[in-house]
Amino acid sequence: MNLNFIDVAEQYPELNITVKVGDLIKAIDYCVSKTKQELELQITDAKAETYPSPKRVSEILDVDLSTLWRWNKRGYLCHTEVGGKRRYKMSDVNAILKGGK
């Protein structure tokens, strides 16, 4: 009988069992692999979205701050509040740079 160690552990957390070293290594490898995938996803997500200031966005897009204000009013490039400060999603800025929005 071949049981998945993780499934058994989740179903019966208080169960005492004897485990072969090979099965223990597989379980540890599984946990490390799953943790690595989750951390890589978090790192990728953190890199994917940044929130530059209006001044920085105006420099990137080569427009005046008043243009950013007007675009926000029209819904073209909307700002968000982060810690009480206006910020822009870099993904929205990149979309404009690529000719979108």
C-alpha positions in Angstrom: 0.0 0.0 0.0 1.4 3.4 -1.0 0.1 6.3 1.0 0.9 10.0 0.4 2.6 11.0 3.7 1.3 14.6 3.5 -2.3 13.5 3.0 -2.1 11.1 6.0 -0.5 13.8 8.1 -3.2 16.3 7.2 -6.1 13.8 7.8 -4.7 12.4 11.1 -2.5 15.1 12.7 -2.3 13.2 16.1 -1.4 9.8 14.5 1.9 8.2 15.5 3.5 6.3 12.7 6.7 4.6 11.8 8.2 6.1 8.6 10.9 4.8 6.3 13.7 7.2 5.9 13.1 7.4 2.1 9.5 8.4 2.7 10.6 11.0 5.2 13.0 12.5 2.7 10.3 12.6 0.0 8.0 14.4 2.4 10.8 16.9 3.3 11.6 17.4 -0.4 7.9 18.0 -1.1 7.6 20.7 1.7 10.8 22.4 0.6 9.6 22.4 -3.0 6.2 23.8 -2.1 7.7 26.5 0.1 10.2 27.4 -2.7 7.3 27.8 -5.2 5.3 30.0 -2.8 8.3 32.2 -2.1 9.2 32.5 -5.8 5.6 33.6 -6.5 5.8 36.2 -3.7 9.1 37.5 -5.1 7.7 37.6 -8.6 4.6 39.5 -7.4 6.7 41.9 -5.5 8.8 42.7 -8.5 5.8 42.9 -10.8 4.1 45.9 -9.2 5.6 49.0 -7.9 4.0 52.4 -7.0 6.1 55.3 -8.1 5.3 58.9 -7.0 3.6 61.4 -9.2 7.0 63.2 -9.8 8.6 60.0 -10.9 5.7 59.1 -13.2 5.8 62.5 -14.7 9.5 62.0 -15.5 8.9 58.5 -16.9 6.1 59.7 -19.2 7.7 63.1 -19.8 4.5 65.0 -18.9 3.7 67.7 -16.4 2.2 67.0 -13.0 -0.9 68.9 -14.1 -1.3 66.4 -17.0 -1.3 63.5 -14.4 -3.9 65.4 -12.5 -6.1 65.8 -15.6 -5.6 62.1 -16.6 -6.7 61.1 -13.2 -9.9 63.2 -13.5 -10.6 61.6 -16.9 -9.9 58.1 -15.7 -7.0 57.6 -18.1 -4.3 57.1 -15.5 -5.7 57.0 -12.0 -3.7 57.3 -8.8 -4.1 55.4 -5.7 -3.5 56.3 -2.1 -0.6 54.5 -0.4 0.1 55.6 3.2 -1.7 58.8 2.6 0.3 59.6 -0.5 -0.6 59.6 -4.2 1.0 56.8 -6.1 0.5 55.3 -9.5 0.6 51.6 -10.4 3.7 51.0 -12.6 1.7 48.4 -14.6 -0.6 51.2 -15.7 2.3 53.5 -16.5 3.9 50.7 -18.6 0.6 50.2 -20.4 0.6 53.8 -21.5 4.3 53.5 -22.5 3.3 50.6 -24.7 0.6 52.5 -26.4 -2.3 51.0 -24.4 -5.0 52.5 -22.2 
